[in-house]
Amino acid sequence: MVAKLQVEGVVMERDSLSRIEIGTRFVTDYELKVFAKVLGVSVLWLIDDEDK
């Protein structure tokens, strides 16, 4: 995933991605847009918390 993010212009280390996954690092707006693109989902899907 980190390599795909870097191809899209978001420079991120694996450690940063791990911290996002466990909730100790926030995600910037531009990172969120690229995450959605790389994952093939909408930004709204990523931020929806109805099922969580």
Secondary structure by P-SEA (a helix, b strand, c coil): caaaaaaacccccaaaaaaaaaccccccaaaaaaaaaaaccccccccccccc
